């Protein structure tokens, strides 16, 4: 085989490995999610049943405690359902993509403004530290969904009191978007740059599977754009996720559509 042919074979094998890894992660995620959804739902039904049976004899303090537990379980269930919606939207964005040359900074500001109330309600800061004027050869809807999921995933990993910072700058190929948060991340501590892939099967925590699966699907969409996504783990228990978004001139082809 010629060297270009070998390179193509390697790329196809790598793409196949990523698809198989993502498929395993999906199965693990759904198995864990079914258990996690039953837990808060069972708590809601149990405390509601107790309140109904003993409502006349409960003290105000205990009644308030039951309502608080029902509220907390309901919010947990709502978060889990939101994760499923995010995944469904990402999967839907993996169909045929329609590309156009668009300003990336306007998409970034649009998604940040859209999500700012959500971050505020969770007590998490969301700031745009820098946002240069860059353009990319992109499918607008698919890229905006990727940005939403990267940012909401960063919020989940940060937790209340955390902060997420967004920076956009030009790169050799187009645009480089960086989303930094302070939290656990998905890369092992002390490890350098990590490619965002689903974890290997073997019973990892559902939270880690959820984060890795979301970012893996984002990676598939970025690959269809001719870009890539990777994560740098930081020593202060934070992480920066980078998205490379190429311009049309840096791509080998110039078709107006494609698919994942």
N, C-alpha and C positions, 0 to 999 in steps of 0.2 A: 504494500500500500504506500501511496505517496504521503508526505507529511501533512498536507491539507486534509486528506482523507482520514488519516489517523486522528487529527484534531477534531474533525467532525464526529467520528465515532466516540471519542472521549466525551464530547459535549452531550451527545445523545445518551450515553451511559449515565453521565452525571444527572441529566434531566430525569431519566428513568428512576435513578436511585432516590432523587428528591421526591418524585411522585409516590413511590412506594413508602418512603418514610412518612410523608404527609398522610397517606392512607392509613398507616398503622396508628398515627397520632389521632386521626379522626375517630377511629374505632375506640381507642382508649378514652378519648375525651367524652364521647357519647356514653360510654359505660359508666364513667365517673360522674357525669352530669346527671344521669338518671338517678343515681344514689343521692347526689347532693340536692336535687330538687325534691325528693321524697322527704328529706330531713326537715327543712323548714315548713313544708306543707303539713307534715305530721304534727309539728309543734303548734301551728296555727289551729288545726282542728282540735288538738288535745286541750289547749288552754281555752278555746272558745266553748268546748263541751263542758269543761270544769266550771267556767263562768256561768253557763246556762243552768247547770245542776245545783250550784251553790251560791247563785247570785244573791239570794235573800239573806244569807248568813255571812257573806264575805265582808271583811273590813274594807274601808276605803283604800288603805295602803295596799292590801292584797289585790283588790280590784285594779288599782293603778298598775301594779306589777304585772298582772296578767295582760292588760292592754299593751304595756310596754313590750313584753315578750312577743305578743302577736305582731306588733308594729315592726320589731326588729326582724322577725322571721319573714314577714311580708316583704320588707326591703331586700332581704337576701334573695328571696325568690324572684323579685323583680330584676335584680342584678343578673341572676342566672338566665332569665328569659332574654334580657338585653344582650347577653353574650351569644345566645342562639341566633338572635336577629342579626347581630354583627356578622356572624359566620355565614348566615344565609345570604346576606347582602354581598359579602365578599365572593361567595361561590357564584352568585348571579353575575358578578362583574367579570367572571372568567370566561365569558362567551366571546363573541366577535367584538373586537375593539375597533373604534373609529378614531383615527388620529388627526390632530390638527396642531399647528404651531400656536401655542397660547402662553401668556405670561404666567409663570409659576407663582410669582409673589401674590397675585390676586387670588389664586386658589387657596394659598396658605392663609392669607388674612380672612378669606371667607369661612374656612373651616374653623379657624381659631375663634372668630366672632360667634359662630354657631355654637361652639362647645363651651364658651366662657361661662354661661349660666350654670351648666352642669358642674364645671370645676368649682365654681363659687359655692354651690350648694353642698359640695363635699369637703369644703374647707381646703382646697388645693389651689395654689397659685398657678397661673398660666400667663407666661410672658413671651413676647417676641423680642429677642435681644437684638437681632439684626435681620434685615430682609432685603437683600439686594435685588435689583431689577434683572431678572433672568427669564428666559423662555425655554420651553421644552416641546418636544414632539410627543403629544400625550392624548390619551382618551380622558376627557375632562371628568366624567362621572366616575370612571374606575379609579382614577388617581385621587379624587376627593374622598372616595370611600376608603382607600388605603390610608390617607392622612387621618381620617376620623378614627380608624381602628388603631393606628399607631399611637395617637394622642390619648384615646380612652384607655388603651392598655397601659400607657405610662402613668395615667392617673390611678389606675387600679394598683399598680406596683408601688406608687408613691405613698398612698394612704393619706388620711386627714393630716393637715399641717405640712404636707409636702409641697414641692414646687416642680413645675415642668417648664422648661425653657425651649423655645423654638428659634432656630437660626437658619437662614437661607443665604447661600453665597454661590458665586459662579465657580465652575470647575472647568477642567480641560475639555470635558465632553458636554457640558451644559450646566446643570444645577446640582448643588449638593445641599440637601435638607438634613438638618441634625435636630433630633428631639432628645433632650437630656432630662432625666428625672433622678431624684434621690429615693432609692428604694432597693428591694432585693434583686430586681432584674432577673434574667434567665441564664446568665453566664456564670460559671463557677468562679468563686472568689480567687483572685490572684492570677487569673487567666487573662491573656492578652486579647487582641481582637478575635471575636467569635462570629462565624457565619451563622445567621439565624436559621436554624433548622429545628424540626420537631425533635424532642428527646427520644432516645431509643426506648423500645418497649421494655417493660420490666417493673411496672407499678410506680412510676413517678407521681408526685402530687398532681391532683387535677388542676390546681392553679397554674403550675408550671406547664402542663400540657396545653391548657387553654391559651396561655401567652404565646408559647412556641407555635401552636397551630395557627393562631391568628396571623402571626408574623410570617409563617411559612407560606400561607396563602397570599399574603401581601407580596412576598418574594416572587411568587409565580407571576403575579400581575406585573411587577416591576421588570421581571425578565422578559415578558412579552413587549415591554416598552424599550427593550434594549438596555435597561438599567440594572441595578442590583440593590440589595439591602443587607446591611450587616450591623453588628452591635459591638461596642467597646464597653467592657466592664470596668468601672472605676473603683479605686481603693476606698472611697468614702461611701461604700454601699449604694452606689448609683450606677447609672448606665446611660450611654448615648447610642441611640439608634440612628444610623445614617441611611439616607435614601439618595441614590444617584439617579438623576433624571436627565437623560441625554437630549441634546438638540437634534434636529433632523439631519443637519450637516455631518454629524458624527456617526450616523448609522450607515451600515452597508447598503441597505435598501431604502426606498422612499415610497413604499406603498401606503395607501391611506387607510388601510384596515389590516387587522390581524386577529389572531385568536390565541388563547392560552392552551 
